[in-house]
Amino acid sequence: MTELLVELGLVAERAGSFVAEFVLPLTTQDFGADGDVLFEQVSEEVVQLVLAVLLGMFLGLEREWSQKTAGIRTFALISLLGVIFAILDDSMLLVAGAVLVITMSVLLAVESLIDTDSETHLSLTTSASMFVAYSVGVLVGNAFYIESVTVAVLSSLLLVLKRELHEFAWGLSREEMQSATEFSILAFVIYPLLPDEAFGPWNAIDARTIWLLVIAVSGIGFVNYVMVKRYEGRGIAATGFFGGLVNSTAVIAEMAQRAAKKPDLRNLAVGAILLANAAMAFRNALIVIPFVPEAAFIVGVPLGAITATGVVLSLFVSDWDQDLETSLTSPFSLRNALVFGVLFLAILVVSAGAEATFGSIGFLTTTFLAGLISSGTATATAVTLVGTEQISQELAVGGILAGTLASIVVKVFFAATIDRDLVKPVLMWNAVLIVVGVVAGAAVIVAL
């Protein structure tokens, strides 16, 4: 598998270099004489033929490696057929070519079903890949170079990751499948229907931005929930960090309970709590950067400092040789999304009102109190208010840091309610995180 990935990477790199060196100059160069224009047209068509063959070979490489009936030569010829028909610019030929490829795929599939003894039977994936190869050729013939390379690379990636994708799908429970379906409806059906203008009290409610942030937070949580499931039991460090991206409070509760039952796990629990806080700061940075890229530096430095410090301290505090399993529920659910959305909306309106009534102090106080419940909500609130121009970037950064630091503070008391012996080490190391975050944030503000 490693050798195949290397080969696919080399082919993709060569195809990209070929496009950059030969295709783009030909499409942007200005020729004056008629003979030069004719030479340009002929050259571009030749380049299209060669590129289509290369991309077809790229698609067929994995099929050849998997010992399928249709391999590297078949896919190259199919892409060549597509680019030829596209260059001829005849819709009837394009349709005829598509019908030919589909017919060939069906015949090969039927043959493989009849010949049950064959070890190189054709799968439905190969049949679909053949049609993709034809489509790639058509894209190249119509000068969609970037798009054709993208389709070929993504398709090859899907083919190579067959085992991993199947393992992921088979590992999902029925509840997780249902939750993912519900979330998809919220993300891809409801989101486009939401109004794209700010409204409500203090003109603070931007429905699309609010819902997009809900989707982003839930998406980050689900990706890292998958990582926790994959590495669960293989190391408390991975569980602490990836679990912290899902729900840092849940991780801390789990670690504190384990430490209360087995005192020899106390140092591990402290390290895992530090990693969970580091992951929480990292997640908040991920929320900010895509939505307010102009504030990426001023937010990324203090949150990045908290993340790096938490990771380094966890390595110093704990011995990570032991394994520890945790119990996390999937964040991919309608209930979780709606609860976060309602909480987010309430804090958003209160924060906007506090800022309008009491100024910066009111906003910072509100985001700090919100961070005691959810730092992700406080961060999303600040991002939304910047988007609707209710607050400045500097004030938003202050609110994000206030919410993040509040979340770190409250976890000390949360751990203390479960195991009092954790209070001193957790308080001490969390204080270090808070000081680092404040100093880094102040340094950035002074520098700017």
N, C-alpha and C positions, 0 to 999 in steps of 0.2 A: 504493500500500500504506500509506504514511504517513497519507494522508487517511482511509482506511478505519479504521485503528487509532484515530485521533482520534475518528471518529464512534462507534466501538464503545465507547470510553472514556466519551464523553459520555452515551450511552444507559445504560451500566452505572451511571454516577454518578447519573443522574436516577432510575433504577429503585430504587437503594439509598436515595436521599433520600425517594422516594415511600413505600417500606416503613417507613422510620423515622418519617416525619411522620404517616402516616395509618393504616397497618396495626397497628403496635405499640401506639399509644394505644388503638385500638379493642379490642384483645385483652386489655388490662390494666385498662381503665376499669371502675369499679363503678357499675352503674345499678340504681336501686331500683324505679322504677315500671314496670308492665307495658309501657306504651307506649314507654318509654325502652329497655327490653330488646329489644322488637321492632325499634325503630329501629336499635339496635346491630347486630342480626343482619342486617337488610337492608343496612345500610351496609357491613358486613364482606363480604358476598357481592358487593356491587357493586365493592368494592375488589379482591376476588379476580378478578373478571372483567377489570377494567382492568389489573391486574398481569400476568395471564396473556397478555393481548394485547400488552403492552409487551415481555414476555420473548420472545414468539413473533416479534415484529418484530425484536428484537435478534438472535435466531437466524437469521432470514431475511435480515438486512441483508447479510451476506457472500455469501450465495447470489445475492441480487439484483445485487450488485456484480460477481459472477463471471458474470452473464448466464445463470443456470440457469433451467430451465422453471418450477420452483417457487421463488418469491421471497418478498419481505417480506410480501405480503398473504396468500399461501397459508400460510406458517408462522404468521402471527397467527391465522388462522381455525382452524388445526389446534389450536393451544394453547387457543383459545376453546372449541373442541369438548371438549377434555379437561377444562377447568375446569367446564363446564356439567354434564357427566356425573358429575364428582366431587361437585359440590354437590348434585345429585339423589340421590346416595348409593345408586345401584342398580348392583350388580355386573354384571348382565346388560348394562346400557348401557355400562359401562366396557369390557367384553370386546368388545361390538359395535363400539364406537368404535375400539378397537385393531385389530380385524380390518379395519375400513373403511380406516384409515390405511395398514395394511400392503398391502391390496389396491390402493389408489390408488398407492402407491409402486411396486408390482410392475408395474402397468399402464403407468405412466409410463416405467419402466425398459425394458419390452418395446418400447414405442413408440420410445424413443430408439435401441434396437438396430436396429429396422427402418428408421427414418429416418436412414440413415448420412450424408446430406448436411446434416443440421441442425448448425449451429454451436453451438447451445445445448442439446446433448444432456444428459440427466439422468445423473448419476453415481451409483454405489452409495452414495457419501458423502451425497449429497442425500437418497436414500431413507432412510438411517439417521437423518439429521438430522430428517426429518419425524416419525419415531417418537419421537425425543428431544423434539421440540416438543410432541407429544401428552402425553408423560410429564411434562413441565414443567407443563402445564396441570393434570394430575391432582394433582401435588404441591401446587400453589397451592390447588386446591380442597379439599385436606385440611389446609390451614394450615401446610404445610412451607415457609414463606416463605424462610428462609435457604438451605435445601437447594435450592429451585427456582432461586433466583438464582445459586447456586454452579454448578449443573448447566448453566444457560444460559451463564454466563460461560466456564466451562471448555470447553464444546462450541464456542462461538464462537472461542475461542482456538485450538483444534485446527483449525478451518476456515481461520482467517486464516494460520496457520503451515504451510500445506500445502507450499509450496515448500521451506521450511527443514527440515521433517520428512523430506521425500522425499530431499533432499540428504544429510541425516544418515544415513538408512537406506542409501542407495546407496553412501555413503562407507565403510561398515563392511566389513571383510574377513570371510571365512568364519571365520577364527580368532577374531576379536573377537565374532562372533555366537555361536560355540560357548562362548566364555568367559562371555559375558553370560548365556547360558542356564544354565550351570553355577552361576554366582553367584546367579541367581534361585532355583534349587533350594535353595541353601544359606540364602538369606535368607527365603524364603517357605514352604519345606517343612520344613527341618530346625529352624529357629529356634523355631517354635511347639511342637515336640516336646521341647525341652530343659527340664530341671527348673528351677523358679523359686525354689530355695532354695540357700543357701550350704552347701558341704560341703568335705571334704578336709582336708589339713593346715592347722592354724590357722584352719579354717573360712573360708579365703580364696577358695575357688573358687565363683564365681557364674556358672554356665554361660551363662545368658541374657545377663547383662551383658557377659561376655567376648565372646560371639558378636555381640552388637549393636554392640560397639565395633569388631570386625573388619569388620562390614558398613559401619559409618560411615566408617572409614578407607579402605576400598576404594572406597566410593561417592564420597568426596571426590576420591580419586585419579583415578577414571574421568571424572568431570565435567571436571576440569582437563586430563586427557589429551585429551579432545575439544577443549577450547579450544586446546591446543597444536597439534593437527592442523589446526584451522581457521585459526590465525594463523601457522603454521609458515612461515618464510621471509620474513615481513613485518616482523620486528623481533626483535632479540635480547632486548630488554627484556621483551616479552610471553612469549617462550620461557623466559627466566630465571625469571620469577615463576610463571607457570602450570606450567612444568615442575618448579619447586621444590615446588609443591603435590603433584605426582605422586610425584616422587622427587628430592629435593635432591641426593643423592649422585650420581645419574646425570647430572644437569645439570652439576655441578661437574667430574665426570670428562670430560664432553664438552667443556666450555669449556677446561679445562686442556690437553687434547690439541690443540685448535685453536690455543691460544696457543703451545704448544711447536712446532708446525709453522709458524705465522705470527706472529712476534714483534710485528707491528704490531697484532695483535688482543688484546694482553695487557691493556690498559686495559678493553676490552670484557669480557674474561673476568672481571676483578676485579669490575666492575659487576654482571655476571650472577651471580657467586657471592654477592655481597651481596643481590641480589634473591632468590636461591634460599633463603638463610638467613632473609630476611624472610618469605618465603612459608611456610617450615617453621614459624616461630613463629606465624604466622597460622593455619596448619592445626591446630597444637596447641591454640590457643585455641578453635577450632571444635569440637574433640573434647571439651573441658572444659565449655563453656557449656551445651549441651543436657542433659548428664548430671548436672552439679553446678551448677545455676544459682545457688545461694547463694554459690558461690565465684567467680562470673563476674567480679566487680569486682577481687578480690584477685589473680586470675590474669590477667585481661584487661589490667590496667594495665601490668605489666612486659612481657608478650608483645606487647601493642600498641605499647609504646615501642620494642621491638626491631624490630618490623615497620616502623614509621614511620621509624626511624633508618636502617634498611637501604635503604629506598626513597629517602630524601633523599640518603644518601651515594652511592648508585649514580648518581643524577642528577649529582652533583658530580664523580664520578670518571671517568665514561665519556661518550663521544659515541655516541648511539644511532642515527645515520643509517645505519649498515651493517646488512645483513640476515645472519642466520646460521641455518642449519637444524640441528636436532638429531635424534638417533635415540632415541626412547623407545618401549619396548614397552608394550602395554596392561596396566594393573594389574588388569584385570578377568579373573582366571583362578582356577581351582580351586587350582592349585599355590601361587600367591601368597597366597591367603587362608589355606590350610592352614599354610604356612610362618610367616606372621605370627601365626596362632592358636597354633601350638606354641611359638614364641618368646615370645609374650605370656604363655602359661600358665606356662612355665618361669620367666620373670622375675618373674611374679606370686607364685609359690610361694616363690622365693628371697627376694624383697623382704619378704613376710609373715614368713618365718622370721627374716630379719635384724632386722626391727623387733621381733619377739617376744624375740629373744635379746640383741641389742645396743642396742635402743631406737632413738631417732631417728637417731643416727649411722649405724647399720647400714642403715636404710632409705635415707637420703640417699646413702650410698656405693653401694648397689646400683643406685639409679636413675641415678646419674651414670655408672656403668659400663654400664648398659643404654643410656643415651643415646649412648655411643660407637658402638653398633651401630645403634640406631633410636630417635630421640627420640619418635616416635609410640608405640612400644611402652612406653617409660617413662611417657609421659603417660597412656596407657590403663591402665597398672598402678596409678598413683596414683588415678585416677578409680574404678577397681573397688574398691580397698581402702577408699576413703571410703564407697562404697556399702554395703560389708559391715561398716562401722564398725570396721575394724581400725586405722585411723589417723585423726587429726584433719584438719580442713580445712587448718589452717596447715601441718601436716607434708606434706600432699599438694601444697600450693602449692610448698613447698621442693623436693620431689621433681621436680615438673614443670619448675621452673626449672633444677634441677641437670641433668636429662636434656637440656633444650634447650641449655643452655650447653655441655654436653659434646659435643653434636652439632656446635656451632659450632667448638669447639676441634679436634675430630678432622678436620674438613674442611681445616684448615690443613696438617696432615701429609699428608692424602690428596692435596691439590693439589701439595705439594712433591715427592711421589714421581713425579709426571708432568712437572712443569716447576719447577725450583728457583728460577727467576727470579720465580715467583709468591709465594714464601714471604714476602718482606718486605711487599708491599702487602696481601696477604690477611691476614697476621698482624696488621698495624697496624689495618686497618679492622674485622676481626673482634674485636679487643680492644676497640674502641670499642663494638661491639654488646654485648659481655659486660658492660662497665662500665655502660652504660645500663640493661641488664636488671637488674643487681644493685642499682643505685641506685634504680630505680623500684620494685622489689620491696621493698627496705628501707623506702622512704618510705611505701608502702602499709601495711606491717606496723606501723610506728611510728604512723601516723595512726589506725589501728584500735585 
